[in-house]
Amino acid sequence: MFGAISADKVMKISVEISKAYRLLNHGPTVLVSTAHHNQRNVMAAAWNMPLDFDPPKVAIVIDKNTYTRELIESSGSFAINVPCRAQAEMVVKVGSSSGRELLGKAEDNKFAAFDLPTFTASKIAAPLLEGCVAWLECKVVPEPHIRDAYDLYLAEVVAAWTDERVFSDGHWHFEGHDELRTIHHIAGGNFFTTGEAFKA
Ligand SMILES: Cc1cc2nc3c(=O)[nH]c(=O)nc-3n(C[C@H](O)[C@H](O)[C@H](O)COP(=O)(O)O)c2cc1C
């Protein structure tokens, strides 16, 4: 049912219910990296959120058809890499192809296929992506019901890192670093970068 309501001077237009998620989808899009034995992978994930302070936890949607999910199930861990504006095209690439399709090829993972440099995490096997602005090392908190019903994973953050140019003393400061601003996916490759900081 479409229409418009006007309780005061501002007209409110209805949004197709299947697109309602776009009204909330402004958190940073992240890259989920994983590793198990000699397999490693990375995918994009826009549907993620912090869940708790202490111990710190996050929630993230990982579709059951992804290769990432297979490696998370095998390893019990993953990394959340927070990419920036300069990496947006790469984010779409790793979010539009599956590492499963690369298995058996000469470049048998997305890091090699897309020439993505990484560095070693401190507490988990998953590689961390160079060029991102923050990294959270996560261990899965087993919750089979919500995993199976909603593709939703809960995880405890066991280590975290950041690019000191844009985050220090507990605060983001992107001024003068537009290319390092975090990116926020709406749909179909349309993003916002994070905007002006202010205190209320
Ligand atoms: C910008 C963007 C955001 C995405 N967000 C999610 C998400 O939150 N959860 C999810 O399961 N897939 C998401 N995807 C899709 C996965 O990244 C995609 O299925 C990917 O190809 C899986 O790769 P894999 O099979 O190598 O793990 C997103 C894709 C893009 C481009």
The ligand as an ORCA input file, in Angstrom:
! r2SCAN-3c Opt
* xyz 0 1
  C      28.397     -3.842     -0.342
  C      28.035     -5.278     -0.055
  C      27.515     -5.618      1.181
  C      27.195     -6.951      1.471
  N      26.709     -7.269      2.707
  C      26.476     -8.582      3.024
  C      26.062     -8.949      4.346
  O      25.901     -8.132      5.243
  N      25.878    -10.283      4.600
  C      26.058    -11.242      3.637
  O      25.876    -12.431      3.912
  N      26.451    -10.914      2.376
  C      26.677     -9.621      2.071
  N      27.116     -9.280      0.814
  C      27.307    -10.338     -0.183
  C      28.607    -11.124      0.001
  O      29.711    -10.256      0.157
  C      28.774    -12.015     -1.242
  O      27.779    -13.034     -1.197
  C      30.136    -12.623     -1.420
  O      30.269    -12.953     -2.775
  C      30.405    -13.851     -0.577
  O      31.701    -14.273     -0.849
  P      32.269    -15.699     -0.440
  O      31.391    -16.764     -1.054
  O      33.649    -15.699     -1.010
  O      32.261    -15.767      1.057
  C      27.401     -7.954      0.493
  C      27.917     -7.593     -0.772
  C      28.224     -6.264     -1.040
  C      28.781     -5.906     -2.399
*
